[in-house]
Amino acid sequence: MQRVSRASVTVAGGVSGRIDRGLLVLLGATHDDGEAQADWLAAKVAGLRVFADAEGKMNRDVREADGAVLVVPQFTLYGDARRGRRPEFTAAARPEHAEPLVDRFCAALVAGGVRVERGVFRVHMNVELVNDGPVTLMIETPAGTVPA
């Protein structure tokens, strides 16, 4: 996840999603992820205080900052490049498992009052962004049970 001053996704020459101030979320799923993980992650992203308040401290979440979230599905996040020269993607969830989780994540953000724009699943995308800060965080759902 990156805090951005602007970001966009272009597919086949057309813009599929564009935001100004907000968060760019590169979203990957593994085989063990389910709806609970998608919901937990959406709540975490929506509530993270990574935007400056009047005193310049990171005390505001994306909603308080009048921002939006651009969600880009990206299975390559779970690529394993520890051996050889070609990454393995066996840890990434199959598309038929991952796509509903991306949809669930986006729906949970919207239900939480966040404006959401999206990339497109299973196509080549060009992603442009201006990282603000820079602020970049990697967020993984906890192993085992998902906390409330």
N, C-alpha and C positions, 0 to 999 in steps of 0.2 A: 504494500500500500504506500502511495506517495501523496503527500500534500502538494497540490498544484495550483498555479494561478490560472492555468487553462490546460485542457487536454481534449484530444479528439481521436476518433477511430474512423478510418476510411476503408471501404470495401468496394472493390471494382470501380474506383473513381468517384464513388458517392459517400457522403458522410453518414455513418450509421449512428453515431453518438458524439455529442460535443458538450463540454461544460466549461464554465469559467472557474471561479474559485471553488475548490472542493478537494475530493480525493479520487485518485486513480487507483482502482483495485484490480490487480492481476490475480485472477481467481483460479486455483487448481483444486482438484478433488482426488482423493485416493479411494481405494476399494472399500475401506472401512468407514468412509464418511456416509452420513445419512441426514435426514431432515433435522434432527436435533443439532448436529454440527453446523448445518447451514443457518439455522435460527440463532444459535449461539454466536456465530461469527458475524452475522448481520447486526445483532445487538451490540457486539463489541465495536464494530466499525462505526456504527451510528453514534455511539457514546464516547468514543475516544476524544479526549480533550487535547487536540493538537493545533488549535487555532488560537491566535493571540487575543487577549482581552485588552481593555483600554490601557493597561499598564505594560503591555507587551509580553505577558506571561501566557504560556499555553494552558488556558483555562476554559476554552470554548470548544464544543463539538461542532460537527459539520452543520447541524440544524441551526445552532445559535449563531454560526458564522454566515448564515444565509447561503450555504454552499450546496453542492450536489455531489453525487458519486457516479463516476464512469466505471462500469464493470466490464472487464475484458477477460473472457474465458481463456485460460492458458494452461493446457496440459503439460507443456514443457517445463513447468515449475517443478514437476516431480521427476525430471530427467536425472539419471544417475550417470555421472561422467567420471567416476572414480577409476574405472578400468577401461583400457583401450582408448580409442579416439572417437568413437561414436557413442553418444549417450543412449542408455536404455530407458525405456519409458514404462517398464512393467509395474512400477508403483502408481502410475497415473490410472485413475478410473477409466473404464471404457466409456465411450461417448453416451451410450444408452443409459448408463448409471450417472454420469457427471452432468449431463444437460439438465435433467430435472432438478438437480441440486443447485445449479446456477440460477435456474428460474425461481426456485424456492428462496434462495439468498436475496435475489432482487425483490421479490414480493414481500419478504420480511422487512427489507429496508423501506420500501414504500409504505407498508403498514405502520412503520415507526416514524413516519413523517419526513422521510428523506426523498428528495427528487433524484431519480435514477435515470441514467442514460446507459446504453449498452453497446458492446461490440457484438459480433455475430459468431455463433458457435460453428465450428468445423469449416471455417473458410480462412483464407489468407487475409490478414488485416495489416494496415499500416497505422501505427499508434504514434501520435505526436503529443508531447507534453512539455510544459515548463514547470520543473520541480521548484516548489516554493520553500526555500530554507537553506539547503535542502532538508526535507523531512521525509525519511523513508523507513517504514517499519515492516518487519516480517511477522505475521501473526499465524500461529498454528492453533487449532483446537486442541484442548488437553487430551491426553491419552485416556482411554477408559471412559468413565462417565463424564458428561458435560456439566459443569457447574451452572447454577442458576444465575 
